[in-house]
Amino acid sequence: MEDPKKELATMKRKASEIASKIHDIVEDTLWSEYRDLRPLTEQIIKAIDEYHEFKKANNL
């Protein structure tokens, strides 16, 4: 198993990448890509929930 701190950092990076996609849509293409927001928000909520669960489970 990978170092828990590195795995946590990877999880955080993945959530940040989703947030960046949401930001780009809101800033640049809201009126044409607004339908992409719902699946992205579902993904980010899941990613952050998993991050917090992992953090708690590994006492980080």
Residue frames relative to the residue before (quaternion, step in Angstrom):
aa qw qx qy qz dx dy dz
M 1.0000 0.0000 0.0000 0.0000 0.00 0.00 0.00
E 0.5300 -0.6347 0.4735 0.3032 3.51 -1.09 0.79
D 0.6393 -0.4978 0.4180 0.4108 3.55 -1.26 0.43
P 0.5004 -0.6901 0.4275 0.3011 3.62 -0.69 1.04
K 0.6421 0.5185 -0.3389 0.4516 3.61 0.99 -0.71
K 0.6497 0.4952 -0.3172 0.4818 3.59 1.04 -0.74
E 0.6394 0.5194 -0.3236 0.4655 3.56 1.01 -0.80
L 0.6315 0.5226 -0.3205 0.4747 3.58 1.03 -0.80
A 0.6462 0.5128 -0.3158 0.4688 3.59 0.97 -0.83
T 0.6321 0.5227 -0.3259 0.4700 3.59 1.04 -0.75
M 0.6439 0.5153 -0.3152 0.4695 3.56 0.98 -0.85
K 0.6505 0.5138 -0.3064 0.4679 3.57 0.99 -0.84
R 0.6384 0.5269 -0.3191 0.4615 3.58 1.00 -0.84
K 0.6554 0.5147 -0.3153 0.4540 3.59 0.94 -0.87
A 0.6423 0.5020 -0.3210 0.4820 3.60 0.99 -0.79
S 0.6492 0.5191 -0.3151 0.4581 3.58 0.99 -0.79
E 0.6211 0.5339 -0.3392 0.4627 3.59 1.08 -0.68
I 0.6346 0.5047 -0.3286 0.4842 3.59 1.02 -0.75
A 0.6384 0.5256 -0.3210 0.4617 3.57 0.96 -0.88
S 0.6346 0.5331 -0.3251 0.4554 3.57 1.02 -0.76
K 0.6340 0.5180 -0.3272 0.4719 3.59 1.02 -0.79
I 0.6354 0.5184 -0.3232 0.4723 3.58 0.99 -0.87
H 0.6469 0.5270 -0.3105 0.4555 3.57 0.92 -0.93
D 0.6618 0.5140 -0.3125 0.4475 3.58 0.87 -0.93
I 0.6470 0.5061 -0.3277 0.4667 3.58 0.94 -0.82
V 0.6752 0.4987 -0.3001 0.4531 3.58 0.83 -0.99
E 0.7224 0.4576 -0.2500 0.4541 3.58 0.91 -0.87
D 0.8381 0.2833 -0.0915 0.4571 3.57 0.89 -0.94
T 0.8498 0.1413 -0.0079 0.5078 3.59 0.84 -0.91
L 0.1382 0.8521 -0.4979 0.0837 3.57 1.19 0.54
W 0.7404 0.4494 -0.2496 0.4330 3.57 0.72 -1.03
S 0.7311 0.3874 -0.2579 0.4988 3.61 1.11 -0.33
E 0.7918 0.2881 -0.1469 0.5181 3.62 1.10 -0.60
Y 0.2730 0.8073 -0.4901 0.1831 3.58 1.22 0.36
R 0.6143 0.5658 -0.3566 0.4188 3.61 1.08 -0.58
D 0.5928 0.5700 -0.3589 0.4416 3.59 1.22 -0.35
L 0.5416 0.6562 -0.3958 0.3455 3.59 1.19 -0.39
R 0.6410 0.5460 -0.3449 0.4148 3.62 0.88 -0.84
P 0.7089 0.4243 -0.3054 0.4734 3.67 0.68 -0.87
L 0.6334 0.5268 -0.3419 0.4520 3.59 1.04 -0.66
T 0.6548 0.4931 -0.3297 0.4683 3.59 0.97 -0.75
E 0.6190 0.5243 -0.3452 0.4720 3.58 1.06 -0.67
Q 0.6496 0.5184 -0.3078 0.4633 3.58 1.01 -0.82
I 0.6921 0.4738 -0.3013 0.4536 3.59 0.85 -0.88
I 0.6157 0.5276 -0.3537 0.4663 3.59 1.03 -0.70
K 0.6541 0.5012 -0.3093 0.4747 3.60 0.93 -0.87
A 0.6659 0.5155 -0.3046 0.4450 3.59 0.88 -0.94
I 0.6912 0.4639 -0.2865 0.4743 3.58 0.92 -0.86
D 0.6049 0.5377 -0.3535 0.4690 3.59 1.06 -0.68
E 0.6606 0.4990 -0.2986 0.4747 3.59 0.94 -0.91
Y 0.6059 0.5572 -0.3398 0.4549 3.57 1.04 -0.79
H 0.7070 0.4595 -0.2680 0.4660 3.59 0.79 -1.02
E 0.6324 0.5244 -0.3312 0.4641 3.60 1.02 -0.76
F 0.6590 0.5063 -0.2994 0.4688 3.57 0.95 -0.92
K 0.6436 0.5320 -0.3137 0.4520 3.54 0.96 -0.94
K 0.6795 0.4800 -0.2847 0.4762 3.58 0.90 -0.92
A 0.6735 0.5156 -0.2955 0.4396 3.59 0.89 -0.92
N 0.7555 0.3531 -0.1919 0.5175 3.58 1.15 -0.62
N 0.4301 -0.7374 0.4316 0.2916 3.56 1.29 0.33
L 0.3602 0.7326 -0.4927 0.3012 3.57 0.89 0.97
